Amino acid sequence: MTDTRSDAVPSPVQPPRKPTVIVDDVHITYKVYATGRKANAGDSAGGHGLLKRRSPSMRRAEYVHAVRGISFTAYEGDAIGVVGSNGSGKSTLLKAIAGLIPANQGAIYAEDNPTLLGVNAAIINDLSGERNVILGGLALGMSREEVLRKYDDIVAFSGLKPRFLDLPMRTYSSGMAARLRFAIAASVEHRVLMVDEALAVGDKGFQKRSEQRIRELREKAGTVFLVSHSLPPIQKTCNRVLWVEEGLLRMDGPVDEVLEAYTEFTG
């Protein structure tokens, strides 16, 4: 009889990763309006050319199919880059995952409450940077004492000079405001964090801190989505890329493979 036993030690079986976001055949359509008239068309009742006033009844509804049947599953520890041309549906998809807009068809299942951090995220422009840090921390579920304890670290992460913190946020550049928003969001642990272009604003030091923070979130079994037109941050921080084009999911796979195809497509 042949002895089929082996002295090799079997590799331990890795437990399956837990899904954090499931997007199932999601379609999103929204309505925009157009006048249905040429810009230089005359109108004896309401002015001439570009200065003409349009009544609501003259506007024509147009429907934009922004997301077209996208499906994927995100898992604990994933850092997922999202790429695509302008107007491809990337930001619309993230807003739907965050629960900010409804899907017209399909379903989205998410663990906890996904946090969407975008360059255009809501802030109170007439309040100072300091007040926005405190209110932002409270909105993320921190106690006032916890916000005050983390305040100096949040400011240091943002890279803003202390003198700007007393000024209203409306006096900030878009880059300064985006850095402060990211610093606030990065001060708490997220099960699902979605970052829309925030890493594209700021100097190399800020980008390095941001990339390190995304790695830390991944290591703690969180999930991060990163939308960026700049590919290096995705290459440095992500393990997977979704390529969305004209509302369709063109590719979902390893970073190098998807970015190579996307770069070839964009020329």
MONORFEN-V59258 format. One record per backbone hydrogen bond with DSSP energy under -0.5 kcal/mol. NH is the residue of the N-H (numbers start at 1). CO is the residue of the C=O. Records with the same first field share a line. If there is no record, write none. Layout:
NH=CO / CO
This chain:
4=2
10=8
14=12
20=74
21=74
22=109
23=72
24=22 / 107
25=23
26=70
27=105
28=67
30=64
32=62
34=60
41=38
43=47
46=43
47=43
51=48
52=49
53=46
58=55
59=55 / 56
60=34
62=32
64=30 / 62
65=63
66=28 / 64
67=28
68=247
69=26 / 67
70=26
72=23
74=21
76=18
77=222
78=75
80=224
81=79 / 240
82=226
83=242
88=85
93=89
94=90
95=91
96=92
97=93
98=94
99=96
100=95
101=95
104=27
105=27
107=24
109=22
111=20
114=112
115=192
116=114
117=115 / 194
118=116
119=196
121=118
125=123
127=124
129=164 / 167
130=165
132=128
133=129
134=130
135=131
136=132
137=133
138=134
139=135
140=136
141=138
142=137
147=143
148=144
149=145
150=146
151=147
154=150
155=151
156=152
157=153
158=154
159=155
160=155
164=161
165=161 / 162
166=163
167=164
169=127
170=125
171=168
172=169
177=173
178=174
179=175
180=176
181=177
182=178
183=179
184=180
185=181
186=182
187=184
188=185
193=223
194=115
195=193 / 225
196=117 / 194
197=195 / 227
200=197
201=198
207=203
208=204
209=205
210=206
211=207
212=208
213=209
214=210
215=211
216=212
217=213
218=214
219=215
220=216
221=218
222=217
223=191
224=78
225=193
226=80
227=195
228=82 / 226
231=229
234=230
235=231
236=232
237=233
238=234
239=79
240=79
241=253
242=81
243=251
244=83 / 242
245=248
247=88
248=245
250=243 / 248
251=243
253=241
258=254
259=255
260=256
261=257
262=258
263=259
264=260
265=261
266=262
267=263
